[in-house]
Structure formats: C-alpha cells, structure tokens
Amino acid sequence: MAQPNELTDTSRLLTPADEIPISRFRLVASRVIESWPAKISLAILVLVVICSLVPGLVAPRDPFAQDLSLRLVPPAWSERGVPGYWLGTDQLGRDTLSRIIEGTRITVLVSLFAVSVSGLVGVAAGLAAGFYGGKTDAIILRLIDIQLAFPLILLVIAVVAVVGPSLTNLIIVMGLSGWPRFARVVRGSVLTVRHLEFVDAARSIGASRVRIMSQHILPNIMSAIIVYASFEIARMILLEATLSFLGLGVQPPTPTWGGMISDGRKYISQSWAISLIPGVAIALVILAFNVLGDSLRDALDPQLDERL
C-alpha cells in the first residue's frame, strides 16, 4: 500500500494553524486572571451576567413597586437611610438597587446584540476588503470613511429619532454604527496574513476564496476580533446609556441606567445618590470590560510570552 505523501496531504496543507491545543486555552485563561485587576473585573462581569439572566432572584424588591412615602430616601448607611433600601429610592419610592439590577438586563442585551451586529457586518466587510483588494477594498474603505465622517452620537440620535426608540431599533442602529471599526481592524489583520505560506498552500490545491477566508484566514485573526469586541462592548454600554439619558433608548417604565441618571438629575439636590449610583454602575462595568480586554490582548499576543 502506498504511503501518504506529505507534500500532497491536503489535510496538513489546509490547517496552517492546527487547532489550538486545550492546554493553550488553559494557559491563556491563567494569564488573563493572573493579576488582581483582572480578577476583580471578572468578578464584576460575572455578577453583571447573573443580574442580567435572573434579575428577579437577585433584586431584593420589586423594581416597579412605588411607595411615595419613601420617595428620595438616601442609602441605608446614610443618616436618614431606611433599613432594607441599601441604595435608597428614587422620586417615586422605587428601590434603586432593584432597578439597577433590572436595568442590567437591558444594558447587557442591547450591548451584546449590538456588538454581534457590528461584528457580523464589520468582519465580512473587512475580510472582503483585505482579501480581494483593488476596487472592492477601495469601495469598502470609502464607505467606512463616509460613516466615520459623521459624529457617531449625532448619527445614532438622528436615526433613532426617525425610526423610533424601541429595543429592536436600538440594537440595529447601534450595531450598524460600529461596523466600520470592526472592518478596519479585520482588514488590517487580513493584510498581514493573506500572503503567508499557508494561504499560498491552500490556493495551490484549488481551495476557493470563500474557503480560504472562512477556514484559514479568519481563525488566524480571531484573537484580534475577540480583543476588539471586548472593548466594543464597553463602548456600546456607554452609547446605550447616552441614548437612554437623552430619552431615545428603551422607554419607561423599563429601567435603564442612562434613564435613571436622567430622571435623577432633577432631584440631585434632594438625593445625591439617585443619579450617582447608576453612573458608578456604568463606570464599573465599562472599566471591567476594558481591563478584561487589556488582559486578553496580552494573553493572546505570542510576542509577549514564548509559551504561547
């Protein structure tokens, strides 16, 4: 029986970056959580995920229940605080902590789906621009330049004001507003790998362009996409809070962090916590995603550690 020829073994040619061993994933995970800031960030994000999945089990009270006799109560540790209302109440006597926990669901849902939309459109555009080049690259780059020429927040506000402030519209508009950044990151990564040996090997055995992009180039740039997505989630959280603050996000009575800040600013002289605490929640979650993104970037960069 003829022995397989290594030069014609397509299975070897088509796997330039053989599947990453499980040990590498463990090594990356250990590097991500090796610092205290990363551990704290992961703890915050785990808490955010739990609150977004089962807010009813975490929230101490009904976030929609009103009690005007307890309106604008300060946090429980304050001098005029009421036991059980750990973060105080809003202008309608609703528990602030419960509303922040309930608002986590909207924040996480909108941000994750918006980043997914941005990623799908941006990765496809970036792959096409970087791989095909020529007119395809020029057209996509001009589209990117046109969208980036408009101030992002003004563009999103204008579109949301036209199509209406609903959850679906918010996700689509926010997602489409972020695809140019994904496309630029992916295009730059594709340009660095499209002429490497494993791509030439795949071409030499007749692999189609779609197969080369999806099975050879995309897996090799996935680390850059993952790292950028972690930063983009933080940006989407801030964008959603901004739109909710302006009244263009998810509408009341559904609680959102930006909407809570907007409602509380009218009563800031009577209760300092009503706007500050949702703002602190936004800042902590954004900081946690940014720290996680930095840790992922370092862990996935083979130049920083020969073990990878």
DRENDO-1510 file (C-alpha; in Angstrom, 1 decimal, always signed):
<recs>
REC; n; res; u; v; w
REC; 1; MET; +0.0; +0.0; +0.0 .
REC; 2; ALA; +1.3; +3.4; -1.0 .
REC; 3; GLN; +2.4; +5.6; +1.9 .
REC; 4; PRO; +0.8; +9.1; +2.1 .
REC; 5; ASN; +2.9; +11.8; +0.6 .
REC; 6; GLU; +3.3; +14.7; +3.0 .
REC; 7; LEU; +3.5; +17.1; +0.0 .
REC; 8; THR; +0.1; +16.1; -1.2 .
REC; 9; ASP; -1.6; +15.6; +2.1 .
REC; 10; THR; -4.3; +18.3; +1.8 .
REC; 11; SER; -5.3; +17.9; +5.5 .
REC; 12; ARG; -1.9; +19.1; +6.5 .
REC; 13; LEU; -1.9; +21.9; +4.0 .
REC; 14; LEU; -5.3; +23.2; +4.9 .
REC; 15; THR; -4.5; +23.5; +8.7 .
REC; 16; PRO; -1.7; +26.1; +8.8 .
REC; 17; ALA; -2.6; +26.9; +12.4 .
REC; 18; ASP; -3.6; +23.5; +13.6 .
REC; 19; GLU; -6.3; +23.5; +16.2 .
REC; 20; ILE; -5.1; +25.3; +19.3 .
REC; 21; PRO; -4.5; +22.7; +22.0 .
REC; 22; ILE; -6.6; +22.8; +25.1 .
REC; 23; SER; -3.5; +23.5; +27.1 .
REC; 24; ARG; -3.1; +26.8; +25.3 .
REC; 25; PHE; -6.6; +27.8; +26.2 .
REC; 26; ARG; -5.8; +27.0; +29.8 .
REC; 27; LEU; -2.6; +29.0; +29.6 .
REC; 28; VAL; -4.4; +32.0; +28.1 .
REC; 29; ALA; -7.1; +31.8; +30.8 .
REC; 30; SER; -4.5; +31.6; +33.6 .
REC; 31; ARG; -2.7; +34.6; +32.1 .
REC; 32; VAL; -6.0; +36.6; +31.9 .
REC; 33; ILE; -6.7; +36.2; +35.6 .
REC; 34; GLU; -3.1; +36.3; +36.9 .
REC; 35; SER; -3.5; +40.0; +38.0 .
REC; 36; TRP; -5.8; +41.3; +40.7 .
REC; 37; PRO; -7.4; +43.9; +38.5 .
REC; 38; ALA; -8.4; +41.2; +36.0 .
REC; 39; LYS; -9.8; +39.0; +38.8 .
REC; 40; ILE; -11.8; +41.9; +40.2 .
REC; 41; SER; -13.0; +42.7; +36.6 .
REC; 42; LEU; -14.1; +39.1; +36.0 .
REC; 43; ALA; -15.9; +39.1; +39.4 .
REC; 44; ILE; -17.8; +42.2; +38.4 .
REC; 45; LEU; -18.7; +40.8; +35.0 .
REC; 46; VAL; -19.9; +37.5; +36.5 .
REC; 47; LEU; -22.1; +39.5; +38.8 .
REC; 48; VAL; -23.4; +41.5; +35.8 .
REC; 49; VAL; -24.2; +38.3; +33.9 .
REC; 50; ILE; -26.1; +36.8; +36.9 .
REC; 51; CYS; -28.1; +40.0; +37.3 .
REC; 52; SER; -29.0; +40.1; +33.6 .
REC; 53; LEU; -30.0; +36.4; +33.5 .
REC; 54; VAL; -32.1; +36.2; +36.7 .
REC; 55; PRO; -32.7; +39.8; +38.0 .
REC; 56; GLY; -35.8; +38.6; +39.8 .
REC; 57; LEU; -33.8; +36.3; +42.0 .
REC; 58; VAL; -31.1; +38.8; +42.8 .
REC; 59; ALA; -33.2; +42.0; +43.3 .
REC; 60; PRO; -34.3; +42.4; +46.9 .
REC; 61; ARG; -37.6; +44.2; +45.9 .
REC; 62; ASP; -39.9; +44.7; +43.0 .
REC; 63; PRO; -38.2; +47.3; +40.8 .
REC; 64; PHE; -41.6; +48.7; +39.7 .
REC; 65; ALA; -43.3; +48.9; +43.1 .
REC; 66; GLN; -43.9; +52.5; +44.1 .
REC; 67; ASP; -44.2; +53.9; +47.6 .
REC; 68; LEU; -44.4; +57.7; +47.7 .
REC; 69; SER; -44.0; +57.7; +51.5 .
REC; 70; LEU; -40.4; +56.5; +50.9 .
REC; 71; ARG; -39.5; +58.8; +47.9 .
REC; 72; LEU; -35.9; +60.1; +47.7 .
REC; 73; VAL; -34.7; +58.0; +50.6 .
REC; 74; PRO; -30.9; +58.1; +50.8 .
REC; 75; PRO; -28.8; +54.9; +51.0 .
REC; 76; ALA; -29.3; +52.7; +54.1 .
REC; 77; TRP; -25.9; +53.7; +55.6 .
REC; 78; SER; -26.8; +57.4; +55.5 .
REC; 79; GLU; -28.2; +59.2; +58.5 .
REC; 80; ARG; -31.7; +59.3; +57.1 .
REC; 81; GLY; -31.4; +55.9; +55.4 .
REC; 82; VAL; -34.1; +53.2; +55.8 .
REC; 83; PRO; -33.0; +49.6; +56.5 .
REC; 84; GLY; -33.5; +47.3; +53.6 .
REC; 85; TYR; -33.1; +50.1; +51.0 .
REC; 86; TRP; -29.4; +49.7; +50.6 .
REC; 87; LEU; -29.0; +52.3; +47.8 .
REC; 88; GLY; -32.0; +54.4; +48.6 .
REC; 89; THR; -35.1; +55.1; +46.5 .
REC; 90; ASP; -36.0; +57.3; +43.5 .
REC; 91; GLN; -38.6; +60.1; +43.1 .
REC; 92; LEU; -41.4; +57.5; +43.1 .
REC; 93; GLY; -40.2; +55.5; +46.1 .
REC; 94; ARG; -38.9; +52.6; +43.9 .
REC; 95; ASP; -35.8; +50.7; +45.2 .
REC; 96; THR; -32.7; +51.9; +43.4 .
REC; 97; LEU; -30.7; +48.7; +43.9 .
REC; 98; SER; -33.5; +46.6; +42.4 .
REC; 99; ARG; -33.9; +49.0; +39.5 .
REC; 100; ILE; -30.1; +48.9; +38.8 .
REC; 101; ILE; -30.2; +45.1; +38.8 .
REC; 102; GLU; -33.3; +45.1; +36.5 .
REC; 103; GLY; -31.6; +47.6; +34.2 .
REC; 104; THR; -28.6; +45.3; +33.9 .
REC; 105; ARG; -30.6; +43.1; +31.6 .
REC; 106; ILE; -31.3; +45.9; +29.1 .
REC; 107; THR; -27.7; +47.1; +29.2 .
REC; 108; VAL; -26.2; +43.6; +28.6 .
REC; 109; LEU; -28.9; +42.6; +26.0 .
REC; 110; VAL; -28.5; +45.8; +23.9 .
REC; 111; SER; -24.7; +45.9; +24.1 .
REC; 112; LEU; -24.1; +42.2; +23.2 .
REC; 113; PHE; -26.6; +42.1; +20.3 .
REC; 114; ALA; -25.3; +45.5; +19.0 .
REC; 115; VAL; -21.7; +44.2; +19.1 .
REC; 116; SER; -22.9; +41.0; +17.3 .
REC; 117; VAL; -24.4; +43.0; +14.5 .
REC; 118; SER; -21.3; +45.2; +14.3 .
REC; 119; GLY; -19.1; +42.1; +14.3 .
REC; 120; LEU; -21.0; +40.3; +11.6 .
REC; 121; VAL; -21.1; +43.2; +9.2 .
REC; 122; GLY; -17.6; +44.5; +10.0 .
REC; 123; VAL; -15.9; +41.1; +9.8 .
REC; 124; ALA; -17.5; +40.3; +6.5 .
REC; 125; ALA; -16.6; +43.7; +5.1 .
REC; 126; GLY; -13.0; +43.6; +6.5 .
REC; 127; LEU; -12.4; +40.2; +5.1 .
REC; 128; ALA; -13.6; +41.2; +1.7 .
REC; 129; ALA; -11.6; +44.4; +1.7 .
REC; 130; GLY; -8.4; +42.8; +2.9 .
REC; 131; PHE; -8.5; +39.7; +0.8 .
REC; 132; TYR; -9.8; +40.9; -2.6 .
REC; 133; GLY; -8.2; +44.3; -2.5 .
REC; 134; GLY; -8.5; +46.6; -5.6 .
REC; 135; LYS; -11.9; +48.1; -6.3 .
REC; 136; THR; -13.6; +46.1; -3.5 .
REC; 137; ASP; -11.1; +47.4; -1.0 .
REC; 138; ALA; -11.5; +51.0; -2.3 .
REC; 139; ILE; -15.3; +50.9; -2.2 .
REC; 140; ILE; -15.4; +49.5; +1.4 .
REC; 141; LEU; -12.8; +52.0; +2.6 .
REC; 142; ARG; -14.8; +54.9; +1.1 .
REC; 143; LEU; -18.0; +53.6; +2.9 .
REC; 144; ILE; -16.1; +53.4; +6.1 .
REC; 145; ASP; -14.7; +57.0; +5.7 .
REC; 146; ILE; -18.2; +58.3; +4.9 .
REC; 147; GLN; -19.7; +56.9; +8.0 .
REC; 148; LEU; -16.8; +57.8; +10.3 .
REC; 149; ALA; -17.0; +61.4; +8.9 .
REC; 150; PHE; -20.3; +61.9; +10.8 .
REC; 151; PRO; -20.2; +62.3; +14.6 .
REC; 152; LEU; -21.3; +58.9; +15.9 .
REC; 153; ILE; -23.6; +60.1; +18.6 .
REC; 154; LEU; -25.3; +62.6; +16.4 .
REC; 155; LEU; -25.7; +60.0; +13.7 .
REC; 156; VAL; -27.3; +57.5; +16.1 .
REC; 157; ILE; -29.5; +60.1; +17.6 .
REC; 158; ALA; -30.8; +61.2; +14.2 .
REC; 159; VAL; -31.5; +57.6; +13.1 .
REC; 160; VAL; -33.2; +56.6; +16.4 .
REC; 161; ALA; -35.3; +59.8; +16.3 .
REC; 162; VAL; -36.5; +58.8; +12.8 .
REC; 163; VAL; -37.2; +55.1; +13.2 .
REC; 164; GLY; -38.4; +55.4; +16.8 .
REC; 165; PRO; -36.9; +54.4; +20.2 .
REC; 166; SER; -37.6; +50.6; +20.5 .
REC; 167; LEU; -35.4; +47.8; +21.7 .
REC; 168; THR; -35.0; +46.3; +18.2 .
REC; 169; ASN; -34.3; +49.6; +16.5 .
REC; 170; LEU; -31.8; +50.5; +19.2 .
REC; 171; ILE; -29.9; +47.3; +18.7 .
REC; 172; ILE; -29.8; +47.6; +14.9 .
REC; 173; VAL; -28.8; +51.2; +14.9 .
REC; 174; MET; -26.1; +50.8; +17.5 .
REC; 175; GLY; -24.8; +47.7; +15.7 .
REC; 176; LEU; -24.6; +49.3; +12.3 .
REC; 177; SER; -22.9; +52.4; +13.8 .
REC; 178; GLY; -20.0; +50.2; +14.9 .
REC; 179; TRP; -19.2; +48.1; +11.9 .
REC; 180; PRO; -16.6; +50.4; +10.3 .
REC; 181; ARG; -14.3; +50.0; +13.3 .
REC; 182; PHE; -14.6; +46.2; +13.1 .
REC; 183; ALA; -13.9; +46.4; +9.4 .
REC; 184; ARG; -10.8; +48.4; +9.8 .
REC; 185; VAL; -9.4; +46.1; +12.5 .
REC; 186; VAL; -10.2; +42.9; +10.4 .
REC; 187; ARG; -8.8; +44.4; +7.2 .
REC; 188; GLY; -5.5; +45.3; +8.8 .
REC; 189; SER; -5.2; +41.8; +10.2 .
REC; 190; VAL; -6.1; +40.2; +6.9 .
REC; 191; LEU; -3.4; +42.2; +5.1 .
REC; 192; THR; -0.8; +40.7; +7.4 .
REC; 193; VAL; -1.7; +37.1; +6.8 .
REC; 194; ARG; -3.1; +36.8; +3.3 .
REC; 195; HIS; +0.3; +36.3; +1.6 .
REC; 196; LEU; +1.7; +33.8; +4.2 .
REC; 197; GLU; +2.7; +30.3; +3.2 .
REC; 198; PHE; -0.4; +28.5; +4.5 .
REC; 199; VAL; -2.7; +30.8; +2.3 .
REC; 200; ASP; -0.5; +30.1; -0.8 .
REC; 201; ALA; -0.7; +26.3; +0.0 .
REC; 202; ALA; -4.5; +26.5; +0.2 .
REC; 203; ARG; -4.5; +28.3; -3.2 .
REC; 204; SER; -2.2; +25.7; -4.7 .
REC; 205; ILE; -4.6; +22.8; -4.1 .
REC; 206; GLY; -7.6; +24.7; -5.5 .
REC; 207; ALA; -9.3; +25.9; -2.4 .
REC; 208; SER; -12.0; +28.5; -3.1 .
REC; 209; ARG; -11.7; +32.1; -2.0 .
REC; 210; VAL; -14.6; +31.7; +0.4 .
REC; 211; ARG; -13.0; +28.6; +1.9 .
REC; 212; ILE; -9.6; +30.3; +2.3 .
REC; 213; MET; -11.2; +33.3; +4.1 .
REC; 214; SER; -13.5; +31.3; +6.3 .
REC; 215; GLN; -11.3; +28.4; +7.3 .
REC; 216; HIS; -7.8; +29.7; +7.1 .
REC; 217; ILE; -7.6; +33.5; +7.4 .
REC; 218; LEU; -10.5; +34.1; +9.8 .
REC; 219; PRO; -9.3; +31.6; +12.5 .
REC; 220; ASN; -5.8; +33.2; +12.4 .
REC; 221; ILE; -7.2; +36.7; +13.1 .
REC; 222; MET; -9.8; +35.7; +15.6 .
REC; 223; SER; -7.8; +36.8; +18.6 .
REC; 224; ALA; -7.7; +40.3; +17.3 .
REC; 225; ILE; -11.5; +40.2; +16.8 .
REC; 226; ILE; -12.1; +38.9; +20.3 .
REC; 227; VAL; -10.0; +41.5; +21.9 .
REC; 228; TYR; -11.6; +44.3; +20.0 .
REC; 229; ALA; -15.1; +43.0; +20.7 .
REC; 230; SER; -14.4; +43.3; +24.5 .
REC; 231; PHE; -13.6; +47.0; +24.1 .
REC; 232; GLU; -16.5; +47.5; +21.8 .
REC; 233; ILE; -19.0; +46.1; +24.3 .
REC; 234; ALA; -17.8; +48.7; +26.8 .
REC; 235; ARG; -18.3; +51.4; +24.1 .
REC; 236; MET; -21.8; +50.1; +23.4 .
REC; 237; ILE; -22.7; +50.2; +27.1 .
REC; 238; LEU; -21.8; +53.9; +27.2 .
REC; 239; LEU; -23.6; +54.6; +23.9 .
REC; 240; GLU; -26.8; +52.9; +25.2 .
REC; 241; ALA; -26.6; +54.8; +28.4 .
REC; 242; THR; -26.2; +58.1; +26.5 .
REC; 243; LEU; -29.2; +57.4; +24.3 .
REC; 244; SER; -31.3; +56.4; +27.3 .
REC; 245; PHE; -30.3; +59.5; +29.1 .
REC; 246; LEU; -31.5; +61.6; +26.1 .
REC; 247; GLY; -34.8; +59.7; +26.1 .
REC; 248; LEU; -34.0; +57.8; +22.8 .
REC; 249; GLY; -33.3; +54.4; +24.4 .
REC; 250; VAL; -35.7; +51.8; +25.8 .
REC; 251; GLN; -38.7; +53.7; +27.1 .
REC; 252; PRO; -40.1; +53.8; +30.7 .
REC; 253; PRO; -41.2; +52.1; +32.8 .
REC; 254; THR; -38.4; +49.7; +31.9 .
REC; 255; PRO; -35.4; +50.8; +34.0 .
REC; 256; THR; -32.1; +51.6; +32.2 .
REC; 257; TRP; -29.0; +53.0; +33.8 .
REC; 258; GLY; -28.9; +56.1; +31.5 .
REC; 259; GLY; -32.6; +56.7; +32.1 .
REC; 260; MET; -32.1; +56.5; +35.8 .
REC; 261; ILE; -29.4; +59.2; +35.6 .
REC; 262; SER; -31.7; +61.4; +33.5 .
REC; 263; ASP; -34.6; +61.0; +35.9 .
REC; 264; GLY; -32.5; +61.6; +39.0 .
REC; 265; ARG; -30.8; +64.8; +37.8 .
REC; 266; LYS; -34.0; +66.7; +38.5 .
REC; 267; TYR; -33.8; +65.7; +42.2 .
REC; 268; ILE; -30.0; +65.7; +42.7 .
REC; 269; SER; -30.2; +68.5; +45.3 .
REC; 270; GLN; -32.6; +66.4; +47.4 .
REC; 271; SER; -30.9; +63.0; +46.9 .
REC; 272; TRP; -27.3; +62.8; +45.8 .
REC; 273; ALA; -27.4; +59.0; +45.2 .
REC; 274; ILE; -30.2; +58.9; +42.8 .
REC; 275; SER; -28.0; +59.8; +39.8 .
REC; 276; LEU; -24.6; +59.0; +41.2 .
REC; 277; ILE; -25.1; +55.3; +41.8 .
REC; 278; PRO; -26.3; +54.4; +38.3 .
REC; 279; GLY; -23.3; +56.4; +37.0 .
REC; 280; VAL; -21.0; +54.4; +39.2 .
REC; 281; ALA; -22.5; +51.2; +37.9 .
REC; 282; ILE; -21.9; +52.2; +34.3 .
REC; 283; ALA; -18.3; +53.2; +35.1 .
REC; 284; LEU; -17.5; +50.0; +36.9 .
REC; 285; VAL; -18.8; +47.8; +34.1 .
REC; 286; ILE; -17.0; +49.7; +31.4 .
REC; 287; LEU; -13.8; +49.6; +33.4 .
REC; 288; ALA; -14.2; +45.9; +33.9 .
REC; 289; PHE; -14.6; +45.2; +30.2 .
REC; 290; ASN; -11.6; +47.5; +29.4 .
REC; 291; VAL; -9.4; +45.7; +31.9 .
REC; 292; LEU; -10.5; +42.3; +30.6 .
REC; 293; GLY; -9.7; +43.5; +27.0 .
REC; 294; ASP; -6.2; +44.5; +28.1 .
REC; 295; SER; -5.7; +41.1; +29.7 .
REC; 296; LEU; -6.9; +39.3; +26.7 .
REC; 297; ARG; -4.7; +41.3; +24.4 .
REC; 298; ASP; -1.6; +40.5; +26.5 .
REC; 299; ALA; -2.6; +36.8; +26.9 .
REC; 300; LEU; -3.2; +36.3; +23.2 .
REC; 301; ASP; -0.1; +38.1; +22.0 .
REC; 302; PRO; +2.6; +35.4; +21.3 .
REC; 303; GLN; +5.3; +38.0; +21.3 .
REC; 304; LEU; +4.8; +38.7; +25.0 .
REC; 305; ASP; +5.3; +35.2; +26.1 .
REC; 306; GLU; +7.2; +32.4; +24.3 .
REC; 307; ARG; +5.0; +29.8; +26.0 .
REC; 308; LEU; +2.2; +30.8; +23.5 .
</recs>
